[in-house]
Amino acid sequence: MNSTIQAIRGMNDILPEQIPRWQQFESIIRDWVAAYGYNEIRTPIVEQTGLFKRAIGEITDIVEKEMYSFADALNGEALSLRPEGTAACVRAVIQHNLLYQSPQRLWYSGPMFRHERPQKGRYRQFHQVGVESLGYADPDMDAEHLVMTADLWRRLGLSGIALELNTLGDTDARTRYRARLIAYLEQHRDQLDDDAKRRLYTNPLRILDSKNPAMQDMADAAPKLYDDLDDAAKTHFDTVQTRLRAHGIEYRINPRLVRGLDYYNYTVFEWVSDQLGAQGTVCAGGRYDSLIEQIGGKPAPACGYALGIERLLTLMDSAGIPLPARQLDAYVVHNGDIASPYAWQLAHSLRQSGLNIILHCGGGNFKAQMKKADASGARFACIIGDDEARTETLTLKPLRCASEQTKCTLNQAIILLKSRD
């Protein structure tokens, strides 16, 4: 049987022509998080399954349906590919005692994994940038995260991304609200789909987040959690809104926004775009003050959020945001018995001077090699024959303008190539 092996459905190759957009995005991200004083952390792709059950909640779609979980073949330990980054980041902070001396501003980037039905903007392997602030209880940190993300859209050149905001209060408020919500939903049981009926007594808040059109009117008319908030929660939320208004950031309060993870409390938010179809959320997060204790650390407040890289790259492509110019300086073509060894030396010297150089490999006459040089996108062809090798010179031929070619020494070539004219 001679079948072709392909990538797993929903896990995509990132091809060379796509890489410049990723690199552009990653460069902007590094400058952006540095501007706000965040330090990078890197955690493993595989964690104990129990971490996610404890952090995310066992009665959630992620844990129940979507995690890639398996038993370690060596010792039978239950392991999972990470479906999100917050739990792993918090685990690392606890394990390495990073909160011992001071609060932490951290960020990370990498692949996450969920076993879902692949569609545009939703993949089984997807990439996120996460930002986490641990040890901060003040609503100013919630507001900083929202100001940061608004700043990022500007840096990326994106517009039309709208902010939806809500507060979930504390545990006592949600307990009070949960009882009222269940009583309301029981009265409308005939309108609940199978998934909502399954969640009715385990995770009723998630029913409010249902995308089933037949349940929208019923969900809109449900009791509002805000009515169960205490004064501290209301003050916290009011302060966040005050900071947003001071920065001119528009937002909409969405009382049905509850997020899909059990660890959230107080502020939750989503940045959404109408240009991505059903998968319109490009950034989401909120406060999770109980998570550190829930995972096994000493109680400490925290909040954070994650950006969907693929979705943001799609928006950048749709907006026609230009890529940075390619920085290949020269393509070295060579032909002749003594030309080729000299070309190797010369290419190495040019790279050592800080230039980006391709040395032709694979033989061929000058005409064929020049076609390769032109197709490479290089600014110049660096031509070396036996005559150039004997005189330790080279011929520089501009490929992106009509200027004449020039015969020069290595040092002269470096000056010309670095001129960027």
MOBELUR-V231858 format. One record per pair of residues at least 12 apart in sequence whose C-alpha atoms are under 6 Angstrom apart, sorted by the first residue. I is the first residue (numbers start at 1). J is the second residue. Records with the same first field share a line. If there is no record, write none. Layout:
BEGIN
I = J, J
END
This chain:
BEGIN
10 = 118, 123, 124
11 = 124, 125
38 = 105, 106
39 = 106
40 = 106, 107, 108
41 = 108
45 = 81, 82
46 = 80, 81, 82
47 = 79, 80
48 = 79
49 = 78, 79, 80
56 = 261, 262
57 = 262
66 = 114, 115
67 = 114, 115
68 = 80, 81
82 = 112, 113
83 = 112, 113, 114
84 = 112
94 = 297
103 = 134, 135
104 = 133, 134
105 = 133
106 = 131, 132
107 = 130, 131
108 = 129, 130
109 = 128, 129
110 = 127, 128
111 = 126, 127
112 = 125, 126, 127
113 = 125
121 = 279, 311
127 = 309
128 = 307, 308, 309
129 = 306, 307
130 = 305, 306
131 = 304, 305
132 = 303, 304
133 = 302, 303, 304
134 = 302
135 = 300, 301, 302
136 = 301, 302
137 = 301
139 = 236, 240
143 = 240
161 = 272, 273
162 = 271, 272
163 = 251, 270, 271
164 = 251, 252, 253, 254, 269, 270
165 = 253, 254, 269
166 = 253, 254, 255, 267, 268
167 = 266, 267, 268
168 = 265, 266
169 = 229, 233, 265, 266
170 = 265
173 = 228, 229
177 = 225
208 = 256
263 = 288, 291
264 = 287, 288
265 = 287, 288
266 = 287
267 = 286, 287
268 = 285, 286
269 = 284, 285, 286
270 = 283, 284
271 = 283
282 = 307, 308
283 = 306, 307
284 = 305, 306
285 = 304, 305
286 = 303, 304
287 = 302, 303
288 = 302, 303
289 = 301, 302
328 = 356, 378
329 = 356, 357, 378, 379
330 = 357, 378, 379, 380, 381
331 = 357, 358, 359, 373, 381, 382
332 = 359, 360, 381, 382
333 = 360, 383
334 = 384, 385
335 = 385
336 = 385, 386
338 = 386
339 = 385, 386, 389
342 = 389
379 = 399, 400
380 = 397, 398, 399
381 = 396, 397
382 = 395, 396
383 = 395
393 = 408, 409
394 = 407, 408
395 = 407
END
